């Protein structure tokens, strides 16, 4: 599955939150359509079928918690040399 770039996910989440905060679902047809488009884009970008699950998946991808890399390390901890074994 293709993974959306974090910047794209961050932008989609921001747009979705702004539209819901402004009450787009109860506003003009243009605002409702924009909210539907953003919701659809979030679902496609995260591989989900529900906007709530899409938001959860997108936020999880932005969290920085990646088990396969060292993203949980602080910059200072990542730069510190590892101690030698047996010393």
C-alpha positions, 0 to 999 in steps of 0.5 A: 500500500502506498503511504501518504507523506506526513506533510499531506496527512498533517494538511488534511487533518488540519483542513478537516478539523477547520471545516468541522470546527466551522460547522461545514456539515451544517453550512453551504453546499460548497462547504459540505462538499469540501468537507466530503472531499477532505474526508474522502482524501483522508480515507484514501490516504490512510487506506480506511473506509471511515473518516474517524478511522482515517483520522486515527490512522493519520494521527498515528502515522504522525505521532513519531512512534515508529518501531522500526526506526529511532524516531523515539530517541531525542536528538542528543540520545541519537547522537551519543555514542553507544558504550562498548561491550565489556568495558 
